[in-house]
């Protein structure tokens, strides 16, 4: 049985050398008793180490993890590391096995140590102890870490405070930095440090950056555990700051300006520009749409294509955008998709001439490919820009029902262009109470390569047009019943 007592300073290096020797000599974990300098000697342990063996190769990721875990406060940290290393020599893949319980425990210990290092960087509070006329200023701090993190964290303080002398005193190991040289000593008792002249300024700053309206006590204590408060001068004011937070938050709300700042006026103006404010004569609306330059689509399209149909139609049909033929003729729904719509509408008794037909986007978006212009789906920004014109058309026509064909029309009208196959055949209501019947776009039926899928989708489209015709007929019937006899 071998007994190893590791020193409080240089623990990582000492453990690494001992573990390398034991592993090279093939000493199993159960024959080693690991302990630190404070552990009581074992009656049956042999303090001698095995002779150095040949080179030992282990994954670099294990070495990195071990160099952190050795600073944990768990007395079993050394034995846990070696036991896992013993397994690792025959199965290097264990370092990537997330289901391994031993590795998970070591990773948690590693995380705890790193968290303790972070707290040490955040919560060490120095006080000046040197003479005013000394060539180098000198500071000291008292800290009580949860783990043995002074040695592995000291390099941070060396880099940060290399122009002064300082010491971080703890019950375990203390770091001393004097004249540019770092050394370590065994622990100290808590010293009686002098008051700091700059402490009052720091506390004033701390109190002023505290936002009572965003106070979350549990989250604060998670980041600043109460065990550190006793050594932090500003912590003495935290309980009163928490108690005063509700009253301070109310006072802040009451003192807030009632008018929005200038930047909010700009935002509101931008939002207003997206809401249709068209109030001209109905006969001027198509001309205004054809002159539209609200988005870059007008740069390449032949022309904008406004809707057409009766000025007060009960049904408004909204498609995606003009196609190639619509772009050239300036009329909506005259291409292959429009012809399919006309054909199926006639089958179910839906009068195309009695409906107002238009598109969510008024310009043709395409990609040139030789002599052809290949349709491209509009982007969200383009749909939002064209919603200005669609709102104007809806306001003028005032339909009883809107038939939204395809994802772009659904997105423009309802704000959601997803799950069209699942939503088709359903009626959704706009904020003003106007019903919108979701259906497929005829161009989808023309693109489906599978005949069975195409036939099924065409039947669904036909059923949706039949539903629209029935809703319009029902409304007309109700209107006649309401007329005086």
C-alpha positions as CSV (number, residue, x, y, z in Angstrom):
1,X,0.0,0.0,0.0
2,X,1.4,3.4,-1.0
3,X,0.6,6.6,0.8
4,X,1.1,10.0,-0.9
5,X,0.9,13.3,1.0
6,X,0.7,16.3,-1.4
7,X,2.0,19.8,-0.5
8,X,-0.3,22.8,-0.2
9,X,1.8,24.7,-2.7
10,X,2.5,23.2,-6.1
11,X,-0.2,20.6,-5.6
12,X,-1.0,20.2,-9.3
13,X,2.6,19.4,-10.3
14,X,3.1,17.1,-7.3
15,X,0.0,15.1,-8.1
16,X,0.9,14.9,-11.8
17,X,4.4,13.5,-11.1
18,X,3.1,11.0,-8.5
19,X,0.3,9.8,-10.8
20,X,2.6,9.4,-13.7
21,X,5.0,7.3,-11.7
22,X,2.2,5.1,-10.3
23,X,0.6,4.7,-13.7
24,X,4.0,3.8,-15.3
25,X,4.6,1.2,-12.6
26,X,1.0,-0.2,-13.1
27,X,0.0,0.5,-9.5
28,X,-3.8,0.1,-9.3
29,X,-5.9,2.8,-7.5
30,X,-6.9,0.5,-4.6
31,X,-3.2,0.3,-3.6
32,X,-2.7,4.1,-3.2
33,X,-3.8,6.3,-0.3
34,X,-3.9,9.9,-1.4
35,X,-3.9,12.8,0.9
36,X,-2.8,16.4,1.3
37,X,-0.4,17.8,3.9
38,X,-3.2,18.1,6.5
39,X,-4.3,14.4,6.3
40,X,-3.3,12.2,9.2
41,X,-0.7,9.5,8.3
42,X,-2.0,6.1,7.5
43,X,-0.8,3.3,9.8
44,X,-0.3,0.8,7.0
45,X,0.8,3.2,4.2
46,X,4.2,3.3,2.7
47,X,5.3,6.8,1.9
48,X,7.8,5.7,-0.8
49,X,6.9,6.2,-4.4
50,X,7.4,3.6,-7.1
51,X,10.5,3.9,-9.4
52,X,9.9,6.0,-12.4
53,X,8.7,3.9,-15.4
54,X,8.5,4.6,-19.1
55,X,6.7,7.5,-20.7
56,X,2.9,7.6,-20.2
57,X,0.6,9.1,-22.7
58,X,-2.9,10.4,-21.7
59,X,-5.3,12.7,-23.5
60,X,-4.5,16.4,-23.2
61,X,-8.1,17.0,-22.2
62,X,-7.6,14.9,-19.1
63,X,-4.4,16.8,-18.1
64,X,-6.3,20.1,-18.5
65,X,-9.2,18.8,-16.4
66,X,-6.9,17.4,-13.7
67,X,-4.9,20.7,-13.4
68,X,-8.2,22.3,-12.3
69,X,-9.8,19.5,-10.2
70,X,-6.7,19.1,-8.0
71,X,-7.6,22.5,-6.4
72,X,-11.0,21.3,-5.3
73,X,-11.7,21.1,-1.6
74,X,-12.9,17.5,-1.7
75,X,-10.4,15.2,0.1
76,X,-11.1,12.5,-2.4
77,X,-10.2,14.6,-5.5
78,X,-6.8,12.9,-5.9
79,X,-8.0,9.4,-5.7
80,X,-11.0,10.1,-8.0
81,X,-8.6,11.6,-10.6
82,X,-6.2,8.6,-10.4
83,X,-9.1,6.1,-10.5
84,X,-10.4,7.6,-13.7
85,X,-6.9,7.9,-15.1
86,X,-6.4,4.2,-14.5
87,X,-9.5,3.4,-16.6
88,X,-8.5,6.0,-19.2
89,X,-5.2,4.3,-20.0
90,X,-7.1,1.4,-21.6
91,X,-10.1,3.4,-22.9
92,X,-9.1,6.9,-24.1
93,X,-12.6,7.4,-25.5
94,X,-13.9,7.9,-21.9
95,X,-13.0,11.6,-22.1
96,X,-15.8,12.0,-24.6
97,X,-18.3,9.7,-22.9
98,X,-21.0,12.0,-21.5
99,X,-22.7,9.1,-19.9
100,X,-19.7,8.1,-17.7
101,X,-20.6,8.8,-14.0
102,X,-16.9,9.3,-12.9
103,X,-16.2,11.8,-15.7
104,X,-19.4,13.6,-14.9
105,X,-18.4,14.0,-11.3
106,X,-15.0,15.2,-12.2
107,X,-16.4,17.7,-14.7
108,X,-18.7,19.1,-11.9
109,X,-15.7,19.5,-9.6
110,X,-13.9,21.3,-12.4
111,X,-16.8,23.6,-12.9
112,X,-17.0,24.3,-9.1
113,X,-13.3,25.3,-9.0
114,X,-13.6,27.6,-12.1
115,X,-16.6,29.2,-10.5
116,X,-14.6,29.7,-7.3
117,X,-11.8,31.3,-9.3
118,X,-14.3,33.7,-10.9
119,X,-15.7,34.7,-7.5
120,X,-12.1,35.3,-6.3
121,X,-11.4,37.7,-9.2
122,X,-14.7,39.5,-8.5
123,X,-14.8,39.7,-4.7
124,X,-11.2,40.2,-3.5
125,X,-11.1,43.7,-1.9
126,X,-7.7,45.2,-1.4
127,X,-6.8,47.8,1.2
128,X,-3.6,49.9,1.2
129,X,-1.1,49.0,3.9
130,X,2.1,50.6,2.7
131,X,3.7,53.8,3.8
132,X,2.8,56.9,1.8
133,X,6.5,57.6,0.9
134,X,7.3,54.0,-0.1
135,X,8.7,53.5,-3.7
136,X,5.9,51.0,-4.5
137,X,2.4,51.0,-3.2
138,X,1.4,48.0,-1.1
139,X,-2.0,46.4,-0.6
140,X,-3.5,43.4,1.2
141,X,-6.8,41.5,1.1
142,X,-8.5,38.8,3.1
143,X,-10.4,36.2,1.2
144,X,-12.1,32.9,2.2
145,X,-12.4,30.8,-1.0
146,X,-14.6,27.6,-1.1
147,X,-11.7,25.7,-2.8
148,X,-7.9,25.9,-3.0
149,X,-7.9,28.5,-5.7
150,X,-5.3,31.1,-4.6
151,X,-2.4,29.5,-6.4
152,X,-4.1,28.8,-9.8
153,X,-5.7,32.3,-9.8
154,X,-2.7,34.3,-8.7
155,X,-1.5,34.9,-12.3
156,X,-4.6,36.9,-12.9
157,X,-3.7,39.3,-10.1
158,X,0.0,39.4,-11.2
159,X,-1.1,40.6,-14.7
160,X,-3.6,43.0,-13.3
161,X,-1.5,44.6,-10.5
162,X,2.1,44.1,-11.6
163,X,3.0,47.7,-10.7
164,X,2.4,47.3,-7.0
165,X,3.1,45.0,-4.1
166,X,0.1,43.0,-2.8
167,X,-0.8,40.0,-0.8
168,X,-4.0,37.9,-0.7
169,X,-4.3,36.2,2.6
170,X,-6.6,33.2,3.1
171,X,-6.9,30.5,5.8
172,X,-5.3,27.9,3.5
173,X,-2.6,29.4,1.2
174,X,-1.6,33.1,0.8
175,X,-0.2,34.7,-2.3
176,X,2.6,37.3,-1.8
177,X,3.7,39.6,-4.7
178,X,6.6,41.8,-3.8
179,X,9.1,43.6,-6.0
180,X,7.7,41.8,-9.0
181,X,8.1,38.3,-7.6
182,X,5.3,35.9,-6.6
183,X,5.5,33.5,-3.7
184,X,3.1,31.4,-1.6
185,X,2.9,30.9,2.1
186,X,0.7,28.7,4.3
187,X,-2.5,30.2,5.6
188,X,-3.0,33.1,7.9
189,X,-5.5,34.2,10.5
190,X,-7.7,37.1,9.5
191,X,-5.7,40.3,9.8
192,X,-6.9,43.7,11.0
193,X,-6.7,45.7,7.8
194,X,-6.8,49.5,7.9
195,X,-9.7,51.5,6.5
196,X,-9.3,52.5,2.8
197,X,-9.7,56.2,1.9
198,X,-11.2,55.3,-1.5
199,X,-13.8,52.9,0.0
200,X,-16.4,55.5,0.6
201,X,-16.2,56.6,-3.1
202,X,-16.6,52.9,-4.2
203,X,-19.7,52.4,-2.0
204,X,-21.3,55.6,-3.3
205,X,-20.7,54.3,-6.9
206,X,-22.1,50.9,-6.0
207,X,-25.3,52.4,-4.5
208,X,-25.8,54.6,-7.5
209,X,-25.5,51.9,-10.1
210,X,-28.1,49.7,-8.2
211,X,-31.4,49.6,-10.2
212,X,-34.3,48.9,-7.9
213,X,-36.7,48.3,-10.8
214,X,-34.6,45.3,-11.9
215,X,-34.0,43.8,-8.5
216,X,-34.0,40.0,-8.4
217,X,-32.7,38.8,-5.0
218,X,-32.2,35.2,-5.8
219,X,-30.3,35.9,-9.0
220,X,-28.1,38.5,-7.2
221,X,-27.3,36.0,-4.4
222,X,-26.5,33.4,-7.0
223,X,-23.9,35.6,-8.5
224,X,-22.8,37.2,-5.2
225,X,-23.2,34.4,-2.6
226,X,-23.8,35.7,1.0
227,X,-20.7,33.8,2.3
228,X,-18.5,36.5,0.6
229,X,-20.5,39.5,2.0
230,X,-18.6,39.7,5.3
231,X,-15.4,40.6,3.5
232,X,-16.9,43.1,1.0
233,X,-17.4,46.6,2.3
234,X,-20.3,47.4,0.0
235,X,-22.2,44.3,1.1
236,X,-23.2,46.0,4.4
237,X,-25.5,48.3,2.4
238,X,-27.2,45.5,0.4
239,X,-30.0,44.6,2.9
240,X,-31.1,48.3,3.2
241,X,-30.9,48.7,-0.6
242,X,-33.2,45.6,-1.0
243,X,-35.6,47.0,1.6
244,X,-35.8,50.4,-0.1
245,X,-36.1,49.0,-3.7
246,X,-40.0,49.0,-4.0
247,X,-40.2,52.7,-2.9
248,X,-37.3,53.7,-5.1
249,X,-38.8,51.9,-8.1
250,X,-42.2,53.7,-7.6
251,X,-40.4,57.0,-7.3
252,X,-38.5,56.3,-10.6
253,X,-41.8,55.5,-12.3
254,X,-43.5,58.7,-11.1
255,X,-40.5,60.8,-12.2
256,X,-40.3,59.2,-15.6
257,X,-41.1,61.6,-18.5
258,X,-44.6,61.5,-19.9
259,X,-43.6,62.3,-23.4
260,X,-41.5,59.8,-25.5
261,X,-37.9,60.8,-26.2
262,X,-36.9,62.0,-29.7
263,X,-35.8,58.5,-30.8
264,X,-39.3,57.1,-30.0
265,X,-40.9,59.8,-32.2
266,X,-38.7,58.5,-35.1
267,X,-39.7,54.9,-34.4
268,X,-43.4,55.9,-34.3
269,X,-43.0,57.8,-37.6
270,X,-41.4,54.7,-39.2
271,X,-44.2,52.5,-37.9
272,X,-46.8,54.9,-39.2
273,X,-45.2,54.8,-42.7
274,X,-46.0,51.1,-42.9
275,X,-49.7,51.6,-42.1
276,X,-51.8,52.6,-45.1
277,X,-53.0,56.2,-45.0
278,X,-54.4,56.2,-48.5
279,X,-57.6,58.3,-48.6
280,X,-57.7,59.5,-52.2
281,X,-60.5,58.7,-54.7
282,X,-61.0,55.1,-55.6
283,X,-60.2,55.7,-59.3
284,X,-56.8,57.1,-58.4
285,X,-55.6,54.1,-56.3
286,X,-54.5,51.9,-59.3
287,X,-52.5,54.8,-60.7
288,X,-50.8,55.3,-57.3
289,X,-49.9,51.6,-57.0
290,X,-48.4,51.6,-60.5
291,X,-46.2,54.5,-59.4
292,X,-45.0,52.7,-56.3
293,X,-41.3,52.8,-55.3
294,X,-41.6,51.8,-51.7
295,X,-39.2,48.8,-52.0
296,X,-36.4,47.8,-54.5
297,X,-38.7,45.4,-56.4
298,X,-39.8,48.3,-58.7
299,X,-36.3,48.6,-60.1
300,X,-36.5,45.4,-62.2
301,X,-40.2,44.7,-62.7
302,X,-42.0,46.0,-65.8
303,X,-44.8,47.6,-63.7
304,X,-46.7,47.3,-60.5
305,X,-50.0,45.4,-60.9
306,X,-53.0,46.7,-58.9
307,X,-56.0,44.6,-58.1
308,X,-59.2,44.7,-60.2
309,X,-62.8,43.9,-59.7
310,X,-66.0,45.5,-58.4
311,X,-65.5,48.4,-56.1
312,X,-67.6,46.9,-53.4
313,X,-67.1,43.2,-53.9
314,X,-68.2,40.8,-51.2
315,X,-65.2,38.5,-51.9
316,X,-61.5,39.6,-52.1
317,X,-59.1,37.1,-53.5
318,X,-55.4,37.7,-52.5
319,X,-52.6,35.9,-54.2
320,X,-48.8,36.2,-53.7
321,X,-47.4,38.5,-56.5
322,X,-47.7,39.1,-60.2
323,X,-46.2,36.4,-62.4
324,X,-44.4,36.9,-65.8
325,X,-47.6,37.4,-67.8
326,X,-49.2,39.7,-65.1
327,X,-46.0,41.8,-65.1
328,X,-46.2,42.3,-68.9
329,X,-50.0,42.9,-69.1
330,X,-50.4,44.9,-65.9
331,X,-53.4,42.7,-64.9
332,X,-53.7,40.2,-62.0
333,X,-54.4,36.5,-62.4
334,X,-54.0,36.2,-66.1
335,X,-51.2,33.6,-66.2
336,X,-51.3,29.8,-65.7
337,X,-52.1,30.0,-62.0
338,X,-54.9,32.6,-62.6
339,X,-56.3,30.4,-65.4
340,X,-56.4,27.4,-63.1
341,X,-58.2,29.5,-60.4
342,X,-60.8,30.7,-63.0
343,X,-61.4,27.1,-64.1
344,X,-61.9,25.6,-60.6
345,X,-63.9,28.7,-59.5
346,X,-66.3,28.2,-62.4
347,X,-66.7,24.5,-61.5
348,X,-67.9,25.4,-58.0
349,X,-70.1,28.3,-59.0
350,X,-67.7,31.1,-57.7
351,X,-68.1,34.1,-60.0
352,X,-64.6,35.4,-60.7
353,X,-66.0,38.7,-62.2
354,X,-67.9,39.4,-58.9
355,X,-64.7,39.1,-56.8
356,X,-61.9,41.7,-56.3
357,X,-58.6,39.9,-57.2
358,X,-55.3,41.3,-56.1
359,X,-51.9,40.2,-54.7
360,X,-50.1,40.8,-51.4
361,X,-47.0,42.1,-53.4
362,X,-47.6,44.3,-56.4
363,X,-44.3,43.9,-58.3
364,X,-42.9,40.7,-59.9
365,X,-39.8,39.4,-58.2
366,X,-37.7,37.1,-60.4
367,X,-34.2,35.8,-61.2
368,X,-33.1,36.1,-64.9
369,X,-32.1,32.7,-66.4
370,X,-31.3,33.1,-70.1
371,X,-34.4,34.6,-71.7
372,X,-36.6,33.3,-68.9
373,X,-37.6,35.1,-65.6
374,X,-37.8,32.6,-62.8
375,X,-40.2,33.5,-60.0
376,X,-38.7,34.3,-56.6
377,X,-40.7,34.3,-53.3
378,X,-40.9,37.8,-51.7
379,X,-39.0,38.5,-48.5
380,X,-40.7,39.6,-45.3
381,X,-39.6,43.3,-45.7
382,X,-41.1,43.4,-49.2
383,X,-44.4,41.9,-48.0
384,X,-44.5,44.5,-45.2
385,X,-43.9,47.4,-47.7
386,X,-46.7,46.2,-50.0
387,X,-49.1,45.7,-47.1
388,X,-49.6,49.5,-47.3
389,X,-51.3,49.1,-50.7
390,X,-53.2,46.0,-49.7
391,X,-54.6,47.8,-46.7
392,X,-55.8,50.6,-49.0
393,X,-57.5,48.1,-51.3
394,X,-59.3,46.4,-48.3
395,X,-60.4,49.8,-46.9
396,X,-61.9,50.8,-50.3
397,X,-63.5,47.4,-51.2
398,X,-64.6,46.5,-47.7
399,X,-65.1,42.8,-48.6
400,X,-67.2,40.4,-46.5
401,X,-64.6,37.6,-46.9
402,X,-60.9,37.4,-48.0
403,X,-59.6,34.3,-49.7
404,X,-55.9,34.1,-48.9
405,X,-54.1,31.9,-51.4
406,X,-50.7,30.7,-50.3
407,X,-48.1,31.5,-47.7
408,X,-47.3,35.1,-48.8
409,X,-51.0,36.1,-48.7
410,X,-51.4,34.5,-45.3
411,X,-48.3,36.2,-43.9
412,X,-49.4,39.6,-45.2
413,X,-52.9,39.3,-43.8
414,X,-52.4,37.4,-40.6
415,X,-48.7,37.8,-39.9
416,X,-48.1,34.0,-40.1
417,X,-47.1,32.4,-43.4
418,X,-46.3,29.0,-42.0
419,X,-48.2,25.6,-42.0
420,X,-50.4,26.4,-44.9
421,X,-51.2,22.8,-45.6
422,X,-52.4,22.4,-42.0
423,X,-54.3,25.7,-41.9
424,X,-56.0,25.5,-45.4
425,X,-59.7,25.3,-45.2
426,X,-59.8,27.2,-41.9
427,X,-61.2,30.7,-41.3
428,X,-59.0,33.2,-39.3
429,X,-60.3,36.5,-38.1
430,X,-58.4,39.8,-38.4
431,X,-58.3,42.3,-35.5
432,X,-61.1,44.3,-37.2
433,X,-63.3,41.2,-37.4
434,X,-62.8,40.5,-41.1
435,X,-62.7,36.7,-41.8
436,X,-59.8,35.3,-43.9
437,X,-60.2,31.8,-45.5
438,X,-56.8,30.2,-45.9
439,X,-56.2,28.0,-49.0
440,X,-53.4,26.9,-51.3
441,X,-52.1,28.9,-54.2
442,X,-52.9,27.6,-57.6
443,X,-49.2,27.8,-58.6
444,X,-48.5,25.1,-56.0
445,X,-50.9,22.8,-57.8
446,X,-49.0,23.4,-61.0
447,X,-45.6,22.6,-59.4
448,X,-46.5,19.3,-57.6
449,X,-44.7,16.5,-59.5
450,X,-46.5,13.6,-57.8
451,X,-49.9,13.0,-59.6
452,X,-51.6,11.6,-56.5
453,X,-50.5,14.5,-54.3
454,X,-51.5,17.0,-57.0
455,X,-55.0,15.4,-57.3
456,X,-55.4,15.5,-53.6
457,X,-54.3,19.1,-53.3
458,X,-56.5,20.2,-56.2
459,X,-59.5,18.6,-54.5
460,X,-58.7,20.5,-51.3
461,X,-58.4,23.7,-53.3
462,X,-61.7,23.0,-55.0
463,X,-63.3,22.4,-51.6
464,X,-62.0,25.7,-50.3
465,X,-63.4,27.7,-53.2
466,X,-66.7,25.9,-52.7
467,X,-66.6,27.0,-49.0
468,X,-65.9,30.6,-50.1
469,X,-68.8,30.5,-52.5
470,X,-71.1,29.1,-49.8
471,X,-70.1,31.8,-47.3
472,X,-70.7,34.6,-49.8
473,X,-74.1,33.0,-50.8
474,X,-75.1,32.8,-47.2
475,X,-74.2,36.4,-46.6
476,X,-76.2,37.5,-49.6
477,X,-79.2,35.4,-48.4
478,X,-79.0,37.0,-44.9
479,X,-78.8,40.5,-46.5
480,X,-82.0,39.9,-48.5
481,X,-83.8,38.7,-45.3
482,X,-82.9,41.9,-43.6
483,X,-84.4,44.0,-46.3
484,X,-87.8,45.6,-45.5
485,X,-90.8,44.0,-47.3
